[in-house]
Amino acid sequence: MRRSRASSPPVGGWEWLAKAACDGLPVEQFIGPDGELPTVRRQRERAAVQVCASCPVAAQCLAHALTQPELFGVWGGTTEADRAAARRGTVAA
């Protein structure tokens, strides 16, 4: 996932982003607008997770998202709900 404006640089910097499958894609594909309809959101998230599935730096992206924590968008193949569930120690529905 592309770096958000609110993100602090991860340990080691942002260099891994240059290798990300999402590099050059619109950030809106990974972070939806306020008020997005649930059906549209699920569709957008599925498409974003598919991009992450082929990403060579997905593990680094996910590690960043969990340590920041990134509360919004798809990061490292996980949705907001996935990461919230991981923080709670549960499984996202």
Helices and strands as residue ranges (DSSP letters): G 15-19, G 27-29, H 38-53, H 58-67, H 80-88
